């Protein structure tokens, strides 16, 4: 693999280059953003407040897709565990990985008008997408084998179109879902990748093949979080719809920026891999449930999306130099959005340290995945609800694969 591409898939590179852009902004080199460091303590205090309200004992789970399966206080994951009873730990891990992967791929901004009705309970936004994904999985919608419904495989995903996805997600004229076509195309692209890469996903062409790839069928009892991200990106970067490439290799969620820094062929690229990192956070529990220790969890970064990024705007840490920019419609490729996301990655680390201090917890006791859950993402949502009825502070056009 190209060395520059490999570097852009490393979470350490994400942090370094986000720091470079943050430094430029702090030096007033951005025409779009001003950084008010005096407001960081305000943001950290809000995160600590929300964290204690949600988890008074500070027994905080990981920020992952599994939390959305708990919407409305229903332990849907327990339904899956009951359905998997009797199969070995490795088979259970493959099924849980299958579910987590497809649910994450379907998790991008849903829009304010869509919701999903589950047993009389209406769920919206990320929770609704998670519950809809869970119900579709339990119904065998992502399996090509009727005898084995609790799985995801390439042949089944290649048959998913927008109409089928609309049916599964209860989409209609009065219940529109943002990025429906993009989500369906992403699943089809992923289905082709599953089939074309048996070395990673096995003869059954399942996401759960990652379990065998990384643990040698369960014989290796420890893995690194960064290695999991690398494995995912090495085998799936072609599925993303961004069109960004370097030396003929697809980059996915990585974008050019003049202050990103670096050297060689990869100079000036700012990688994020938001959905891919969200996926890895969501795979921690399936691996750990199978008895596999995932080390180096904090190698992963904060997630650069509109809840964590919105926290920074709504607490005054980040200020638009021209307020009218908040009225515009943006794309992920636009420089102000690249800067916003890079600043989010960098500042979430800073805020996480201050939150730990406020809560009296070490990084080991409160890893970043738990700060996000407690946490930055939740506080961003609370502030968005208070100020804009839940809408993000900036309008970013979504194809369902970045935001």
TORSEVO-60820 format. One record per residue: residue in one letter; x, y negated, z negated of N, C-alpha, C in turn. Coordinates in steps of 0.05 Angstrom, whole numbers. Layout:
BEGIN
a;X;Y;Z;X;Y;Z;X;Y;Z
...
! end
This chain:
BEGIN
x;17;24;0;0;0;0;18;-25;0
x;8;-46;13;22;-71;13;26;-81;-15
x;51;-90;-22;58;-98;-49;42;-123;-57
x;38;-141;-39;23;-166;-45;-6;-159;-52
x;-18;-141;-37;-45;-132;-42;-47;-119;-69
x;-28;-101;-75;-28;-88;-101;-27;-108;-124
x;-11;-129;-120;-9;-149;-141;-35;-164;-145
x;-50;-169;-123;-76;-183;-125;-97;-165;-138
x;-92;-140;-141;-111;-122;-155;-103;-117;-184
x;-83;-131;-193;-74;-128;-221;-87;-150;-238
x;-100;-142;-260;-112;-163;-277;-92;-183;-288
x;-66;-175;-291;-46;-194;-300;-43;-217;-280
x;-45;-211;-254;-44;-232;-234;-68;-250;-236
x;-91;-239;-242;-115;-256;-245;-110;-277;-267
x;-100;-268;-289;-95;-286;-312;-74;-307;-304
x;-52;-299;-293;-30;-317;-286;-40;-339;-267
x;-54;-331;-246;-63;-350;-226;-86;-368;-236
x;-103;-357;-252;-124;-373;-265;-110;-394;-282
x;-89;-387;-296;-74;-406;-313;-61;-428;-296
x;-52;-421;-272;-40;-441;-255;-60;-462;-246
x;-84;-452;-239;-105;-471;-231;-114;-488;-255
x;-117;-475;-278;-124;-490;-302;-104;-512;-309
x;-78;-505;-306;-58;-525;-311;-60;-549;-292
x;-66;-543;-267;-69;-565;-247;-93;-582;-255
x;-115;-570;-263;-139;-585;-271;-132;-602;-296
x;-118;-591;-315;-111;-605;-339;-93;-629;-333
x;-79;-628;-311;-61;-650;-303;-76;-669;-284
x;-102;-667;-283;-119;-685;-267;-112;-682;-237
x;-106;-658;-228;-100;-654;-200;-124;-643;-185
x;-147;-641;-198;-171;-632;-184;-189;-655;-179
x;-199;-658;-154;-219;-678;-148;-247;-671;-158
x;-250;-647;-168;-277;-637;-175;-282;-635;-205
x;-262;-626;-220;-266;-619;-248;-247;-635;-266
x;-258;-641;-290;-241;-652;-312;-244;-633;-335
x;-221;-627;-348;-221;-609;-371;-219;-625;-396
x;-239;-622;-414;-239;-636;-440;-233;-616;-461
x;-207;-613;-468;-198;-592;-487;-209;-598;-515
x;-217;-622;-520;-228;-629;-547;-254;-615;-552
x;-267;-605;-531;-293;-592;-534;-291;-561;-537
x;-267;-551;-536;-264;-522;-537;-273;-511;-564
x;-268;-526;-586;-277;-517;-612;-307;-516;-614
x;-320;-535;-600;-350;-535;-599;-360;-510;-585
x;-348;-503;-563;-356;-479;-549;-351;-454;-566
x;-328;-453;-579;-322;-429;-596;-342;-427;-619
x;-349;-450;-631;-368;-450;-653;-395;-439;-644
x;-404;-448;-619;-429;-438;-609;-428;-408;-604
x;-406;-398;-593;-403;-369;-589;-404;-354;-615
x;-390;-364;-635;-391;-351;-662;-419;-351;-674
x;-433;-373;-671;-460;-375;-681;-478;-355;-667
x;-477;-353;-641;-494;-334;-626;-486;-306;-633
x;-460;-301;-635;-451;-274;-642;-462;-264;-669
x;-461;-282;-689;-471;-274;-716;-501;-270;-716
x;-515;-286;-699;-544;-283;-698;-551;-257;-685
x;-536;-248;-665;-542;-223;-651;-531;-198;-665
x;-508;-201;-678;-495;-179;-691;-485;-188;-718
x;-503;-190;-738;-495;-201;-764;-473;-185;-778
x;-471;-159;-773;-450;-143;-786;-425;-143;-770
x;-425;-156;-747;-402;-156;-728;-395;-128;-717
x;-415;-110;-718;-412;-84;-704;-421;-89;-675
x;-403;-99;-659;-410;-109;-632;-402;-88;-611
x;-420;-79;-595;-412;-60;-573;-398;-75;-551
x;-389;-59;-531;-377;-71;-508;-397;-87;-491
x;-388;-108;-478;-404;-121;-457;-404;-103;-433
x;-427;-90;-428;-427;-71;-406;-456;-67;-396
x;-458;-53;-374;-485;-48;-363;-503;-32;-381
x;-490;-17;-400;-506;-1;-418;-523;-17;-436
x;-515;-42;-442;-532;-59;-459;-558;-65;-445
x;-558;-67;-419;-583;-74;-405;-602;-51;-404
x;-592;-27;-407;-610;-4;-409;-625;-4;-435
x;-618;-21;-454;-630;-23;-480;-651;-45;-481
x;-658;-57;-458;-676;-80;-458;-702;-73;-472
x;-712;-93;-488;-736;-89;-503;-734;-70;-526
x;-709;-64;-534;-705;-46;-557;-709;-17;-550
x;-711;-10;-525;-715;18;-517;-688;31;-510
x;-682;53;-523;-656;67;-518;-659;85;-494
x;-657;74;-471;-661;90;-447;-637;109;-442
x;-613;101;-452;-590;119;-449;-595;145;-464
x;-611;144;-485;-618;169;-499;-635;188;-482
x;-651;176;-464;-666;192;-445;-647;208;-427
x;-626;194;-418;-607;207;-401;-592;229;-416
x;-584;223;-440;-570;243;-456;-587;268;-460
x;-613;264;-465;-631;287;-468;-633;303;-442
x;-633;289;-420;-636;302;-394;-610;317;-387
x;-587;308;-398;-562;321;-392;-554;342;-413
x;-571;346;-433;-565;366;-453;-560;393;-441
x;-539;407;-450;-534;433;-439;-512;434;-419
x;-504;411;-407;-482;411;-388;-457;402;-403
x;-433;409;-393;-409;403;-407;-402;373;-407
x;-382;366;-423;-375;337;-427;-366;325;-401
x;-351;339;-384;-342;328;-359;-366;322;-340
x;-385;341;-339;-408;337;-322;-425;313;-332
x;-427;311;-358;-442;288;-369;-427;262;-362
x;-401;262;-364;-386;238;-357;-390;230;-328
x;-389;250;-310;-394;244;-282;-421;231;-277
x;-441;241;-290;-468;230;-287;-470;202;-298
x;-458;197;-321;-458;171;-333;-443;151;-316
x;-420;160;-305;-405;143;-287;-421;137;-262
x;-434;157;-250;-452;153;-227;-472;130;-233
x;-486;133;-256;-506;113;-262;-494;85;-266
x;-473;84;-282;-461;58;-287;-452;44;-262
x;-439;59;-244;-429;47;-219;-451;36;-202
x;-472;52;-197;-493;42;-179;-508;19;-192
x;-511;20;-219;-525;-2;-233;-509;-28;-231
x;-482;-26;-233;-465;-50;-231;-466;-61;-203
x;-465;-44;-183;-466;-53;-155;-492;-67;-149
x;-512;-61;-164;-538;-74;-160;-542;-98;-178
x;-521;-104;-194;-524;-126;-213;-510;-151;-204
x;-525;-168;-192;-516;-195;-186;-541;-212;-190
x;-538;-239;-190;-560;-256;-197;-586;-248;-183
x;-607;-243;-199;-633;-235;-188;-650;-258;-179
x;-644;-282;-189;-662;-304;-184;-683;-306;-206
x;-695;-330;-208;-713;-335;-231;-741;-324;-228
x;-748;-315;-203;-776;-306;-198;-780;-276;-200
x;-759;-261;-200;-762;-232;-199;-763;-219;-227
x;-778;-198;-230;-778;-182;-255;-786;-154;-248
x;-783;-136;-268;-789;-108;-264;-806;-98;-287
x;-828;-84;-281;-846;-75;-301;-839;-46;-308
x;-832;-41;-333;-825;-14;-342;-842;-6;-366
x;-861;11;-360;-878;21;-382;-893;-1;-397
x;-902;-21;-383;-917;-43;-395;-899;-65;-405
x;-873;-61;-403;-854;-82;-412;-842;-95;-387
x;-843;-122;-385;-832;-135;-362;-804;-145;-368
x;-785;-137;-351;-756;-144;-355;-747;-161;-331
x;-732;-182;-337;-723;-200;-315;-692;-201;-315
x;-681;-214;-295;-653;-219;-292;-636;-194;-295
x;-613;-195;-309;-595;-172;-310;-608;-148;-323
x;-624;-154;-344;-637;-131;-358;-656;-117;-339
x;-672;-133;-324;-690;-121;-305;-676;-105;-283
x;-654;-116;-273;-639;-101;-253;-628;-75;-265
x;-619;-77;-290;-608;-53;-302;-630;-31;-306
x;-653;-40;-316;-675;-21;-321;-685;-9;-294
x;-687;-26;-274;-696;-16;-247;-676;4;-237
x;-650;-1;-240;-629;17;-231;-631;44;-246
x;-635;41;-272;-637;65;-289;-661;83;-280
x;-684;70;-276;-708;86;-269;-704;99;-241
x;-691;84;-223;-687;96;-196;-668;120;-198
x;-647;117;-215;-628;139;-219;-642;163;-231
x;-658;159;-252;-672;181;-265;-691;195;-246
x;-701;180;-227;-720;192;-207;-706;206;-184
x;-679;205;-184;-664;219;-163;-662;203;-138
x;-666;176;-139;-666;160;-115;-639;158;-102
x;-617;164;-116;-590;161;-106;-577;188;-101
x;-592;209;-102;-581;236;-98;-593;248;-73
x;-576;262;-58;-585;275;-33;-594;304;-39
x;-591;313;-64;-597;340;-72;-621;340;-91
x;-645;348;-82;-668;347;-100;-664;365;-125
x;-647;385;-123;-643;402;-146;-624;389;-167
x;-611;367;-159;-593;353;-177;-599;323;-176
x;-621;315;-187;-629;287;-185;-611;267;-200
x;-599;276;-222;-584;257;-239;-555;254;-229
x;-553;243;-205;-527;238;-193;-530;217;-171
x;-507;206;-163;-505;187;-141;-486;199;-121
x;-493;200;-96;-475;211;-76;-476;195;-50
x;-454;197;-35;-451;182;-10;-474;185;10
x;-481;210;17;-502;214;36;-528;200;29
x;-535;200;3;-560;187;-5;-558;157;-3
x;-535;146;-11;-532;117;-10;-532;106;18
x;-522;122;37;-521;113;65;-549;111;77
x;-569;122;64;-596;120;74;-612;98;61
x;-600;83;42;-614;62;28;-616;37;46
x;-640;27;51;-643;2;66;-658;-18;48
x;-662;-42;57;-674;-63;41;-703;-55;34
x;-717;-42;52;-745;-34;46;-746;-14;23
x;-728;6;24;-727;26;3;-720;13;-24
x;-700;-4;-23;-691;-18;-47;-714;-36;-58
x;-728;-49;-40;-750;-66;-49;-771;-49;-63
x;-777;-25;-53;-796;-8;-66;-787;1;-94
x;-762;9;-96;-750;17;-122;-750;-5;-142
x;-747;-30;-132;-744;-53;-151;-770;-70;-152
x;-792;-59;-142;-818;-72;-144;-819;-100;-132
x;-804;-103;-110;-802;-129;-97;-827;-133;-79
x;-837;-157;-80;-859;-165;-63;-860;-195;-58
x;-880;-204;-44;-882;-232;-38;-881;-249;-63
x;-895;-239;-83;-897;-254;-109;-875;-246;-128
x;-857;-228;-119;-836;-219;-137;-810;-216;-121
x;-800;-238;-110;-776;-237;-93;-750;-233;-108
x;-733;-217;-96;-706;-211;-108;-685;-224;-90
x;-668;-241;-102;-646;-254;-87;-627;-232;-77
x;-617;-236;-52;-596;-219;-42;-604;-190;-37
x;-629;-185;-31;-638;-157;-27;-623;-143;-4
x;-621;-157;19;-607;-145;42;-577;-140;35
x;-565;-159;22;-537;-155;14;-532;-132;-4
x;-550;-128;-23;-548;-105;-42;-550;-79;-27
x;-570;-77;-9;-574;-53;6;-549;-47;24
x;-539;-67;37;-515;-63;54;-491;-54;37
x;-489;-66;13;-467;-58;-5;-469;-29;-12
x;-493;-19;-18;-496;9;-25;-489;27;-1
x;-497;19;23;-491;35;46;-461;36;51
x;-448;13;49;-419;12;52;-405;30;31
x;-415;29;7;-404;45;-14;-408;75;-8
x;-432;81;2;-438;109;9;-418;120;30
x;-412;103;50;-392;112;70;-365;116;57
x;-357;98;39;-331;101;26;-330;126;9
x;-352;133;-5;-352;157;-21;-347;182;-3
x;-359;182;20;-356;205;39;-328;206;51
x;-318;182;57;-292;181;71;-268;184;53
x;-272;184;27;-249;186;8;-253;209;-12
x;-252;233;-2;-255;256;-20;-232;258;-40
x;-209;247;-33;-186;247;-52;-192;233;-77
x;-211;214;-76;-219;199;-100;-246;208;-111
x;-264;214;-94;-292;219;-102;-301;248;-99
x;-283;266;-91;-289;294;-90;-306;302;-67
x;-310;328;-64;-325;339;-42;-355;331;-43
x;-364;325;-68;-392;317;-71;-396;287;-65
x;-374;272;-61;-376;244;-54;-391;228;-75
x;-383;231;-100;-396;218;-122;-377;198;-136
x;-388;176;-146;-372;158;-162;-359;172;-186
x;-374;192;-196;-364;208;-219;-338;222;-213
x;-330;223;-188;-304;235;-181;-281;220;-193
x;-286;194;-201;-265;179;-214;-256;192;-240
x;-275;206;-253;-268;220;-278;-246;241;-273
x;-249;256;-252;-230;277;-246;-204;265;-235
x;-206;243;-220;-183;230;-209;-164;220;-231
x;-176;208;-251;-161;194;-272;-153;212;-295
x;-168;234;-300;-163;251;-323;-155;279;-316
x;-151;284;-290;-145;311;-281;-166;331;-291
x;-191;324;-286;-213;341;-293;-218;343;-323
x;-209;322;-338;-213;322;-367;-189;331;-382
x;-168;340;-369;-144;350;-383;-127;327;-394
x;-127;304;-381;-112;281;-391;-131;266;-410
x;-123;262;-434;-142;251;-454;-139;221;-459
x;-121;208;-445;-118;179;-447;-114;166;-420
x;-126;144;-415;-122;129;-391;-119;99;-398
x;-109;83;-379;-107;54;-383;-129;40;-368
x;-140;19;-381;-162;4;-368;-152;-8;-341
x;-128;-18;-340;-118;-30;-315;-115;-8;-294
x;-108;16;-301;-106;38;-282;-134;45;-270
x;-154;43;-287;-181;48;-278;-189;26;-258
x;-183;1;-264;-189;-20;-245;-174;-17;-219
x;-148;-10;-221;-132;-6;-197;-144;17;-180
x;-151;39;-192;-162;62;-177;-188;54;-163
x;-205;39;-177;-230;30;-164;-224;12;-141
x;-207;-8;-145;-202;-27;-123;-187;-14;-100
x;-169;4;-106;-153;17;-85;-172;33;-66
x;-193;44;-77;-210;62;-61;-236;49;-52
x;-243;25;-62;-269;13;-55;-268;-15;-45
x;-245;-28;-42;-244;-56;-35;-257;-61;-8
x;-259;-41;9;-271;-45;36;-301;-48;34
x;-314;-43;11;-343;-44;10;-353;-73;7
x;-336;-91;-3;-345;-118;-8;-349;-134;18
x;-368;-152;17;-377;-166;41;-362;-192;46
x;-342;-198;30;-329;-225;32;-314;-229;58
x;-303;-207;69;-287;-209;94;-259;-218;89
x;-251;-222;65;-223;-231;59;-204;-208;62
x;-182;-213;77;-162;-192;81;-134;-204;79
x;-115;-186;74;-86;-193;74;-71;-170;86
x;-56;-174;107;-40;-153;120;-59;-130;128
x;-83;-136;136;-102;-116;145;-116;-102;122
x;-110;-108;97;-122;-96;74;-145;-113;63
x;-168;-102;57;-190;-118;46;-183;-127;18
x;-190;-152;11;-184;-163;-15;-209;-164;-33
x;-232;-165;-21;-256;-168;-38;-258;-195;-50
x;-263;-195;-76;-268;-220;-91;-242;-234;-98
x;-229;-245;-77;-204;-261;-79;-206;-283;-59
x;-196;-307;-66;-201;-330;-50;-177;-349;-50
x;-172;-363;-28;-148;-380;-27;-153;-406;-42
x;-131;-415;-56;-133;-440;-70;-104;-452;-71
x;-101;-478;-67;-75;-490;-65;-59;-489;-91
x;-72;-486;-113;-58;-486;-139;-56;-458;-151
x;-63;-437;-136;-62;-410;-147;-34;-400;-152
x;-15;-410;-136;13;-403;-140;19;-375;-129
x;40;-363;-141;50;-337;-131;72;-341;-111
x;80;-319;-99;101;-319;-79;96;-297;-58
x;112;-299;-37;110;-278;-16;84;-280;-1
x;76;-257;9;52;-256;27;26;-263;12
x;26;-258;-15;1;-263;-30;-1;-291;-42
x;18;-309;-34;18;-335;-46;-8;-350;-40
x;-19;-364;-60;-42;-380;-56;-69;-366;-58
x;-69;-340;-64;-94;-325;-67;-101;-323;-96
x;-126;-329;-103;-137;-327;-130;-156;-304;-131
x;-147;-281;-143;-165;-258;-145;-183;-260;-170
x;-207;-249;-169;-225;-248;-192;-235;-220;-197
x;-245;-206;-176;-256;-179;-179;-276;-177;-201
x;-295;-197;-201;-314;-198;-223;-331;-173;-225
x;-344;-165;-204;-361;-141;-206;-345;-116;-212
x;-321;-115;-201;-304;-92;-206;-295;-90;-235
x;-289;-113;-247;-282;-113;-275;-307;-108;-293
x;-329;-118;-285;-354;-112;-299;-359;-82;-298
x;-353;-70;-275;-356;-41;-272;-337;-27;-292
x;-312;-35;-294;-293;-21;-312;-302;-24;-341
x;-311;-48;-348;-323;-51;-375;-346;-31;-380
x;-361;-27;-359;-384;-9;-361;-377;20;-360
x;-352;26;-353;-343;54;-353;-328;62;-378
x;-323;43;-396;-310;50;-421;-326;70;-437
x;-352;66;-439;-369;84;-455;-371;112;-443
x;-375;115;-417;-376;142;-406;-350;158;-411
x;-327;145;-407;-302;159;-412;-299;165;-442
x;-305;146;-459;-301;150;-488;-321;171;-498
x;-345;172;-487;-364;193;-495;-354;221;-489
x;-337;223;-468;-325;249;-461;-299;254;-476
x;-293;237;-495;-269;241;-511;-243;231;-499
x;-246;213;-478;-222;202;-465;-217;174;-476
x;-194;170;-488;-187;143;-498;-180;125;-475
x;-191;101;-475;-185;81;-455;-168;59;-469
x;-142;59;-463;-124;40;-476;-121;14;-460
x;-111;-7;-473;-106;-32;-459;-131;-45;-448
x;-153;-44;-464;-178;-56;-455;-175;-86;-450
x;-159;-99;-466;-156;-128;-463;-139;-137;-440
x;-129;-117;-424;-115;-124;-399;-136;-136;-380
x;-161;-128;-382;-182;-139;-365;-187;-168;-374
x;-199;-184;-356;-204;-212;-362;-233;-218;-368
x;-238;-242;-377;-265;-251;-379;-278;-252;-351
x;-304;-249;-350;-318;-247;-325;-325;-274;-314
x;-315;-281;-290;-320;-308;-279;-347;-310;-265
x;-368;-312;-281;-395;-314;-269;-409;-337;-283
x;-435;-341;-276;-447;-367;-284;-456;-368;-312
x;-456;-346;-328;-462;-348;-357;-437;-357;-372
x;-415;-343;-368;-390;-352;-381;-382;-379;-371
x;-383;-383;-345;-376;-410;-334;-396;-431;-342
x;-421;-424;-345;-441;-443;-354;-437;-452;-382
x;-428;-434;-399;-421;-441;-427;-401;-465;-427
x;-381;-464;-410;-361;-485;-409;-372;-511;-400
x;-390;-511;-381;-402;-536;-371;-421;-547;-392
x;-438;-529;-404;-459;-538;-422;-448;-547;-449
x;-424;-539;-456;-411;-549;-481;-392;-572;-476
x;-390;-581;-451;-374;-604;-445;-344;-598;-441
x;-336;-573;-442;-308;-566;-437;-300;-573;-409
x;-318;-567;-390;-313;-574;-362;-334;-595;-354
x;-324;-615;-340;-341;-638;-332;-336;-642;-302
x;-358;-644;-287;-356;-651;-258;-349;-680;-256
x;-329;-686;-240;-321;-714;-236;-344;-730;-222
x;-358;-717;-204;-381;-729;-191;-406;-713;-199
x;-423;-724;-216;-447;-709;-225;-464;-700;-202
x;-463;-713;-179;-480;-705;-157;-472;-678;-146
x;-447;-669;-152;-439;-642;-143;-457;-620;-155
x;-469;-626;-178;-487;-606;-190;-513;-603;-174
x;-518;-621;-156;-542;-620;-140;-538;-605;-114
x;-513;-598;-107;-507;-585;-82;-511;-555;-84
x;-512;-543;-60;-513;-514;-59;-485;-504;-50
x;-474;-485;-64;-446;-476;-60;-444;-447;-52
x;-421;-440;-41;-414;-412;-36;-390;-404;-52
x;-386;-378;-55;-363;-369;-71;-336;-378;-59
x;-336;-383;-34;-311;-391;-20;-304;-421;-23
x;-323;-437;-35;-318;-465;-37;-299;-471;-60
x;-281;-490;-55;-260;-497;-74;-270;-503;-102
x;-291;-520;-105;-301;-525;-132;-309;-500;-147
x;-320;-480;-133;-329;-455;-146;-305;-438;-152
x;-285;-437;-135;-261;-422;-141;-248;-433;-167
x;-247;-460;-168;-235;-473;-192;-252;-467;-217
x;-278;-469;-214;-296;-463;-237;-291;-435;-248
x;-289;-416;-230;-285;-388;-238;-258;-384;-250
x;-237;-396;-238;-210;-393;-249;-209;-406;-277
x;-221;-429;-280;-222;-442;-307;-237;-424;-327
x;-257;-411;-318;-272;-393;-335;-255;-370;-345
x;-240;-357;-327;-222;-336;-335;-202;-345;-356
x;-190;-368;-351;-169;-378;-369;-181;-387;-396
x;-203;-402;-395;-214;-413;-420;-228;-393;-437
x;-239;-372;-426;-251;-351;-442;-230;-338;-460
x;-206;-335;-451;-185;-324;-468;-179;-343;-491
x;-178;-369;-485;-173;-389;-506;-196;-389;-527
x;-220;-388;-517;-244;-388;-535;-245;-362;-551
x;-238;-340;-539;-238;-314;-553;-220;-315;-578
x;-197;-326;-575;-179;-328;-598;-191;-345;-620
x;-204;-367;-613;-216;-384;-633;-240;-371;-646
x;-255;-356;-630;-278;-342;-641;-269;-321;-661
x;-248;-306;-654;-237;-286;-673;-229;-300;-699
x;-216;-323;-698;-208;-337;-722;-233;-345;-738
x;-253;-355;-725;-278;-363;-739;-291;-340;-753
x;-290;-316;-740;-304;-293;-751;-286;-275;-768
x;-260;-283;-770;-242;-267;-787;-236;-240;-776
x;-233;-238;-750;-227;-212;-737;-202;-214;-720
x;-187;-192;-719;-164;-191;-702;-172;-184;-673
x;-153;-185;-655;-159;-177;-627;-165;-147;-626
x;-153;-132;-643;-159;-103;-643;-187;-98;-654
x;-195;-113;-674;-222;-110;-685;-244;-122;-667
x;-236;-142;-652;-256;-155;-635;-243;-159;-607
x;-242;-138;-591;-231;-140;-564;-248;-158;-547
x;-236;-166;-525;-249;-185;-507;-276;-175;-498
x;-279;-149;-493;-304;-137;-484;-326;-142;-504
x;-319;-144;-530;-339;-150;-551;-343;-180;-555
x;-323;-196;-550;-327;-225;-551;-346;-233;-529
x;-343;-221;-505;-361;-227;-483;-390;-219;-490
x;-393;-196;-503;-420;-187;-510;-432;-203;-532
x;-416;-211;-552;-426;-223;-576;-443;-249;-573
x;-437;-267;-557;-411;-274;-547;-414;-296;-527
x;-393;-297;-510;-392;-319;-491;-415;-317;-470
x;-420;-293;-461;-441;-289;-441;-469;-296;-453
x;-473;-287;-477;-499;-292;-491;-503;-321;-497
x;-481;-335;-506;-483;-363;-512;-489;-379;-487
x;-476;-371;-464;-481;-384;-439;-510;-381;-431
x;-522;-358;-436;-550;-354;-430;-568;-371;-448
x;-562;-372;-473;-578;-388;-492;-578;-418;-483
x;-555;-428;-477;-553;-456;-469;-567;-461;-442
x;-565;-442;-423;-580;-445;-398;-610;-446;-402
x;-619;-429;-421;-648;-428;-427;-657;-455;-439
x;-641;-466;-457;-648;-491;-470;-648;-514;-451
x;-630;-514;-432;-626;-538;-415;-639;-537;-388
x;-641;-513;-377;-651;-511;-349;-671;-488;-345
x;-683;-479;-367;-702;-456;-364;-688;-431;-355
x;-663;-428;-360;-648;-404;-353;-632;-406;-328
x;-636;-427;-312;-621;-429;-287;-592;-436;-292
x;-574;-427;-274;-545;-434;-278;-541;-463;-273
x;-518;-474;-282;-513;-503;-279;-506;-511;-251
x;-497;-492;-235;-491;-497;-207;-505;-476;-190
x;-514;-485;-166;-528;-467;-148;-509;-455;-129
x;-503;-429;-132;-484;-415;-115;-500;-394;-99
x;-499;-396;-73;-512;-377;-55;-501;-349;-60
x;-520;-330;-64;-511;-303;-71;-520;-283;-50
x;-501;-265;-42;-509;-243;-25;-512;-218;-41
x;-511;-221;-67;-514;-198;-86;-488;-184;-91
x;-465;-194;-83;-441;-179;-86;-419;-194;-101
x;-423;-220;-108;-404;-235;-123;-417;-246;-149
x;-438;-261;-146;-453;-272;-169;-478;-256;-173
! end
